[in-house]
């Protein structure tokens, strides 16, 4: 049933990444979500929506474990409400660190806790700098990231983010970063190993141009979110590893989105048979039942931090909060008990096939790409895959799409990075019925867009 119209005052809240004026008096109605159940959420009018985005890639196990998480939280709060990780520790954080080290790729065996993803990315940079300083290479002050990639919006993490519009209002980046091509193969003249060779060659050219001994880190997501679930071509991640090793650079896998089952593995990079030096996580670490992030660090990188009289010059008040750590541990227990990773593996091919059928049925769908429970369809203006121009993207993605998704009862992400994409990331507990529901609602929305923009 389509949601019913109503009104709700935005009040004093400033909404994140939002044109807040859209919800001023006389503007659009603000969706206010007050309850969740399984893969569905309900607003204050009682309207039900299928959460096809896992609340921005966070709600891995959906919304039906609140009572269980509440019991864990209550027990922890009664025992120890808070303690920092500044020169002291507490059992939940120590247990969680050991648990994560046990799940991580071989050699990744140290964990630094944060409160979220941007904090984790910045902490990883500082840990990398500690490593290079200890090795007598203070000149390694530069990073390499990818075009359009999103790595956070705090000022340090923003340096790595490859979206100019997010950066320009805030002055020069805090960290000098060169951005290279991402792995979007759609419209590329090359594919497979030929595309891999071109992408890796460009990275090596940039390293040589900048000076190999000035690069500290290469940062990349196993599957890039911004731009619409950009998967790596064969051998790409192994190539990044070889280049990093050749020039003494650290390889950082940013798994804030792709970690904890989104690609069917605890750490998505393992899907591509590569071991990085640093891994950043957040979101799915607790399935969003509490805010938490972390940096997982290889023994090699962490080793200097254990030298006599050396201090790790970074800390976060709430990093490793006992409440969040206890919830993260319960989340991992639920992952195992409910076979969450197995569910993604079992249903990935079926979800891919459903989305490919959209491409067969609707000319507006030019490309389908992704992995696990992390997918995007790219929208095109004609049968030749033509791009929508800026004015058309404004009308399509910000004008047509939000109310159409609202009416269809689907939470998904219409995104614009020069290409028009509609993105889904279902809760990892979704069964075939939920996945069918998501794709059917996508079909309704996209068929409407096709009619609206007069595509044959």
NORJODA-V221351 format. One record per residue. N is the residue number from 0. RES is the residue in one letter. NEAR is the number of other C-alpha atoms within 12 Angstrom. D_CENTER is the distance of its C-alpha to the mean C-alpha in Angstrom with 2 decimals. Layout:
N & RES & NEAR & D_CENTER
N & RES & NEAR & D_CENTER
//
This chain:
0 & X & 14 & 30.49
1 & X & 20 & 29.27
2 & X & 24 & 28.46
3 & X & 18 & 31.55
4 & X & 18 & 31.89
5 & X & 18 & 32.27
6 & X & 20 & 31.85
7 & X & 20 & 29.90
8 & X & 21 & 30.25
9 & X & 21 & 27.18
10 & X & 14 & 29.34
11 & X & 9 & 28.36
12 & X & 13 & 24.57
13 & X & 15 & 22.61
14 & X & 17 & 19.50
15 & X & 8 & 16.25
16 & X & 9 & 15.42
17 & X & 13 & 18.43
18 & X & 14 & 21.82
19 & X & 20 & 23.59
20 & X & 17 & 26.90
21 & X & 19 & 25.98
22 & X & 23 & 26.61
23 & X & 21 & 29.80
24 & X & 15 & 33.06
25 & X & 14 & 33.83
26 & X & 16 & 30.29
27 & X & 22 & 27.72
28 & X & 26 & 27.41
29 & X & 30 & 24.50
30 & X & 32 & 22.83
31 & X & 25 & 23.17
32 & X & 22 & 21.69
33 & X & 17 & 23.87
34 & X & 22 & 23.57
35 & X & 29 & 21.49
36 & X & 25 & 22.77
37 & X & 28 & 21.10
38 & X & 37 & 18.65
39 & X & 36 & 20.50
40 & X & 32 & 20.80
41 & X & 26 & 23.97
42 & X & 29 & 24.78
43 & X & 23 & 27.83
44 & X & 22 & 29.99
45 & X & 22 & 29.29
46 & X & 27 & 27.37
47 & X & 30 & 25.01
48 & X & 39 & 21.67
49 & X & 45 & 19.65
50 & X & 47 & 16.06
51 & X & 46 & 14.52
52 & X & 36 & 11.03
53 & X & 40 & 11.09
54 & X & 33 & 11.34
55 & X & 29 & 8.01
56 & X & 43 & 6.29
57 & X & 40 & 8.48
58 & X & 42 & 11.93
59 & X & 51 & 12.02
60 & X & 50 & 15.81
61 & X & 39 & 16.60
62 & X & 31 & 19.18
63 & X & 24 & 22.32
64 & X & 29 & 22.16
65 & X & 26 & 23.01
66 & X & 15 & 26.55
67 & X & 19 & 25.69
68 & X & 31 & 23.14
69 & X & 21 & 25.77
70 & X & 17 & 28.38
71 & X & 28 & 26.36
72 & X & 29 & 25.67
73 & X & 20 & 29.34
74 & X & 18 & 30.56
75 & X & 27 & 28.54
76 & X & 21 & 29.59
77 & X & 13 & 33.16
78 & X & 17 & 33.08
79 & X & 21 & 31.13
80 & X & 20 & 29.31
81 & X & 26 & 28.02
82 & X & 26 & 28.47
83 & X & 24 & 26.79
84 & X & 27 & 25.79
85 & X & 20 & 28.05
86 & X & 12 & 30.77
87 & X & 12 & 30.71
88 & X & 23 & 28.55
89 & X & 26 & 28.59
90 & X & 24 & 28.42
91 & X & 34 & 25.10
92 & X & 36 & 23.13
93 & X & 24 & 25.33
94 & X & 23 & 24.97
95 & X & 39 & 21.18
96 & X & 32 & 21.12
97 & X & 21 & 23.51
98 & X & 27 & 21.63
99 & X & 37 & 18.36
100 & X & 27 & 20.56
101 & X & 20 & 22.20
102 & X & 26 & 19.11
103 & X & 35 & 17.73
104 & X & 30 & 19.07
105 & X & 23 & 22.67
106 & X & 25 & 23.40
107 & X & 35 & 20.27
108 & X & 30 & 22.29
109 & X & 36 & 21.67
110 & X & 39 & 19.20
111 & X & 48 & 18.86
112 & X & 47 & 17.52
113 & X & 38 & 15.94
114 & X & 36 & 15.23
115 & X & 40 & 11.54
116 & X & 39 & 8.73
117 & X & 35 & 10.85
118 & X & 38 & 13.80
119 & X & 44 & 12.52
120 & X & 46 & 11.98
121 & X & 44 & 15.44
122 & X & 39 & 16.97
123 & X & 49 & 16.06
124 & X & 48 & 17.85
125 & X & 32 & 20.80
126 & X & 40 & 21.12
127 & X & 46 & 21.18
128 & X & 35 & 23.84
129 & X & 33 & 25.83
130 & X & 38 & 25.90
131 & X & 31 & 27.20
132 & X & 22 & 29.68
133 & X & 25 & 31.03
134 & X & 21 & 31.59
135 & X & 13 & 33.61
136 & X & 21 & 31.23
137 & X & 18 & 30.59
138 & X & 21 & 30.32
139 & X & 35 & 26.84
140 & X & 31 & 25.15
141 & X & 35 & 23.04
142 & X & 44 & 19.59
143 & X & 43 & 18.42
144 & X & 42 & 15.09
145 & X & 39 & 14.51
146 & X & 32 & 15.44
147 & X & 37 & 13.19
148 & X & 38 & 10.11
149 & X & 40 & 8.26
150 & X & 44 & 8.38
151 & X & 33 & 9.73
152 & X & 32 & 13.06
153 & X & 25 & 15.45
154 & X & 25 & 18.07
155 & X & 28 & 17.37
156 & X & 37 & 13.63
157 & X & 36 & 14.60
158 & X & 40 & 16.82
159 & X & 44 & 14.16
160 & X & 43 & 12.43
161 & X & 36 & 14.31
162 & X & 27 & 14.92
163 & X & 24 & 18.55
164 & X & 17 & 18.87
165 & X & 26 & 16.51
166 & X & 25 & 18.64
167 & X & 16 & 22.20
168 & X & 13 & 23.30
169 & X & 16 & 22.81
170 & X & 14 & 24.95
171 & X & 16 & 24.62
172 & X & 25 & 21.46
173 & X & 22 & 22.03
174 & X & 28 & 21.20
175 & X & 27 & 22.64
176 & X & 33 & 20.02
177 & X & 32 & 20.86
178 & X & 29 & 18.45
179 & X & 30 & 19.15
180 & X & 29 & 18.63
181 & X & 39 & 15.40
182 & X & 44 & 15.87
183 & X & 38 & 16.52
184 & X & 30 & 19.71
185 & X & 30 & 20.73
186 & X & 18 & 23.95
187 & X & 18 & 24.15
188 & X & 11 & 27.66
189 & X & 17 & 26.40
190 & X & 22 & 24.58
191 & X & 21 & 24.09
192 & X & 20 & 25.59
193 & X & 19 & 27.06
194 & X & 27 & 23.74
195 & X & 29 & 22.49
196 & X & 25 & 25.69
197 & X & 26 & 25.35
198 & X & 35 & 21.82
199 & X & 33 & 22.86
200 & X & 21 & 26.15
201 & X & 25 & 24.64
202 & X & 35 & 22.65
203 & X & 30 & 25.90
204 & X & 18 & 27.86
205 & X & 28 & 25.73
206 & X & 33 & 26.18
207 & X & 17 & 29.91
208 & X & 14 & 30.21
209 & X & 22 & 28.64
210 & X & 20 & 30.43
211 & X & 30 & 28.93
212 & X & 26 & 29.87
213 & X & 30 & 27.95
214 & X & 41 & 24.39
215 & X & 44 & 22.62
216 & X & 48 & 19.11
217 & X & 48 & 17.19
218 & X & 49 & 13.43
219 & X & 50 & 11.11
220 & X & 47 & 8.02
221 & X & 47 & 9.83
222 & X & 44 & 8.79
223 & X & 42 & 7.88
224 & X & 48 & 5.97
225 & X & 39 & 8.68
226 & X & 40 & 11.96
227 & X & 40 & 11.04
228 & X & 43 & 9.65
229 & X & 36 & 11.80
230 & X & 39 & 13.12
231 & X & 39 & 15.22
232 & X & 33 & 18.98
233 & X & 24 & 21.18
234 & X & 26 & 21.71
235 & X & 35 & 19.16
236 & X & 37 & 17.51
237 & X & 27 & 21.01
238 & X & 32 & 22.18
239 & X & 44 & 19.74
240 & X & 33 & 21.11
241 & X & 24 & 24.65
242 & X & 32 & 24.32
243 & X & 32 & 22.88
244 & X & 22 & 25.74
245 & X & 18 & 28.29
246 & X & 25 & 27.77
247 & X & 28 & 26.91
248 & X & 38 & 23.35
249 & X & 44 & 20.57
250 & X & 42 & 17.56
251 & X & 46 & 14.21
252 & X & 45 & 11.30
253 & X & 50 & 8.09
254 & X & 48 & 6.46
255 & X & 50 & 4.76
256 & X & 49 & 2.34
257 & X & 46 & 5.52
258 & X & 46 & 7.96
259 & X & 47 & 10.66
260 & X & 49 & 11.63
261 & X & 52 & 8.96
262 & X & 46 & 10.89
263 & X & 35 & 14.00
264 & X & 34 & 14.08
265 & X & 37 & 13.44
266 & X & 44 & 11.95
267 & X & 42 & 10.88
268 & X & 44 & 12.91
269 & X & 30 & 15.96
270 & X & 29 & 15.83
271 & X & 29 & 16.82
272 & X & 22 & 19.52
273 & X & 31 & 18.64
274 & X & 34 & 18.79
275 & X & 47 & 17.21
276 & X & 43 & 18.74
277 & X & 50 & 15.83
278 & X & 57 & 12.56
279 & X & 56 & 10.30
280 & X & 53 & 8.79
281 & X & 48 & 8.66
282 & X & 40 & 7.80
283 & X & 47 & 9.28
284 & X & 52 & 11.78
285 & X & 43 & 13.98
286 & X & 47 & 12.66
287 & X & 34 & 12.89
288 & X & 36 & 16.62
289 & X & 33 & 16.59
290 & X & 32 & 14.52
291 & X & 41 & 13.86
292 & X & 49 & 12.10
293 & X & 48 & 13.68
294 & X & 49 & 14.50
295 & X & 49 & 16.08
296 & X & 43 & 18.91
297 & X & 34 & 21.42
298 & X & 22 & 25.02
299 & X & 26 & 26.04
300 & X & 39 & 23.87
301 & X & 32 & 24.77
302 & X & 24 & 28.45
303 & X & 25 & 29.64
304 & X & 29 & 28.41
305 & X & 17 & 31.10
306 & X & 13 & 33.91
307 & X & 10 & 36.81
308 & X & 9 & 36.47
309 & X & 15 & 32.92
310 & X & 18 & 30.66
311 & X & 28 & 26.88
312 & X & 17 & 26.78
313 & X & 25 & 23.67
314 & X & 25 & 23.16
315 & X & 25 & 21.42
316 & X & 18 & 23.68
317 & X & 28 & 21.52
318 & X & 35 & 19.52
319 & X & 45 & 20.33
320 & X & 39 & 21.91
321 & X & 39 & 24.10
322 & X & 39 & 23.10
323 & X & 43 & 19.35
324 & X & 49 & 20.28
325 & X & 42 & 22.60
326 & X & 40 & 20.09
327 & X & 43 & 17.57
328 & X & 36 & 20.58
329 & X & 35 & 21.47
330 & X & 38 & 18.02
331 & X & 32 & 18.46
332 & X & 24 & 21.99
333 & X & 27 & 21.03
334 & X & 32 & 18.68
335 & X & 21 & 21.82
336 & X & 15 & 24.32
337 & X & 20 & 22.75
338 & X & 22 & 21.73
339 & X & 35 & 18.11
340 & X & 33 & 17.17
341 & X & 25 & 20.47
342 & X & 32 & 19.78
343 & X & 37 & 16.75
344 & X & 26 & 18.99
345 & X & 22 & 21.89
346 & X & 30 & 20.41
347 & X & 31 & 18.08
348 & X & 22 & 21.09
349 & X & 23 & 22.40
350 & X & 38 & 19.30
351 & X & 30 & 19.33
352 & X & 21 & 23.06
353 & X & 28 & 22.73
354 & X & 39 & 20.46
355 & X & 26 & 22.82
356 & X & 23 & 25.60
357 & X & 32 & 24.18
358 & X & 29 & 24.56
359 & X & 17 & 28.09
360 & X & 20 & 29.02
361 & X & 32 & 27.65
362 & X & 32 & 28.34
363 & X & 39 & 25.69
364 & X & 38 & 23.02
365 & X & 35 & 23.16
366 & X & 39 & 20.36
367 & X & 36 & 18.21
368 & X & 38 & 15.42
369 & X & 41 & 12.70
370 & X & 39 & 12.96
371 & X & 41 & 13.13
372 & X & 49 & 12.07
373 & X & 49 & 9.60
374 & X & 45 & 11.97
375 & X & 46 & 13.21
376 & X & 42 & 16.82
377 & X & 46 & 18.14
378 & X & 47 & 21.13
379 & X & 37 & 24.28
380 & X & 29 & 27.56
381 & X & 19 & 29.99
382 & X & 19 & 30.70
383 & X & 17 & 30.32
384 & X & 22 & 26.62
385 & X & 23 & 27.44
386 & X & 28 & 24.85
387 & X & 28 & 25.27
388 & X & 19 & 26.48
389 & X & 16 & 25.17
390 & X & 15 & 27.53
391 & X & 25 & 26.73
392 & X & 29 & 22.95
393 & X & 21 & 23.81
394 & X & 21 & 26.00
395 & X & 38 & 23.77
396 & X & 35 & 20.30
397 & X & 25 & 21.50
398 & X & 19 & 24.96
399 & X & 25 & 25.10
400 & X & 38 & 21.69
401 & X & 30 & 21.01
402 & X & 28 & 24.48
403 & X & 30 & 24.49
404 & X & 38 & 21.36
405 & X & 34 & 22.94
406 & X & 26 & 26.20
407 & X & 33 & 24.76
408 & X & 34 & 23.13
409 & X & 46 & 19.66
410 & X & 42 & 16.39
411 & X & 40 & 14.26
412 & X & 38 & 12.71
413 & X & 40 & 15.21
414 & X & 29 & 13.85
415 & X & 32 & 16.06
416 & X & 30 & 15.56
417 & X & 27 & 19.12
418 & X & 34 & 18.42
419 & X & 39 & 18.28
420 & X & 39 & 15.65
421 & X & 49 & 15.17
422 & X & 43 & 11.98
423 & X & 44 & 11.93
424 & X & 50 & 10.05
425 & X & 50 & 13.08
426 & X & 49 & 13.64
427 & X & 48 & 14.38
428 & X & 43 & 17.95
429 & X & 41 & 18.69
430 & X & 27 & 21.99
431 & X & 24 & 23.51
432 & X & 18 & 24.93
433 & X & 27 & 21.64
434 & X & 37 & 20.12
435 & X & 25 & 23.38
436 & X & 27 & 23.21
437 & X & 40 & 19.82
438 & X & 41 & 21.05
439 & X & 27 & 24.45
440 & X & 33 & 23.17
441 & X & 42 & 21.12
442 & X & 32 & 24.45
443 & X & 26 & 26.28
444 & X & 36 & 24.06
445 & X & 42 & 24.00
446 & X & 30 & 27.72
447 & X & 25 & 28.37
448 & X & 36 & 26.51
449 & X & 27 & 28.59
450 & X & 18 & 31.73
451 & X & 20 & 30.83
452 & X & 24 & 30.36
453 & X & 16 & 33.33
454 & X & 23 & 31.75
455 & X & 18 & 34.23
//
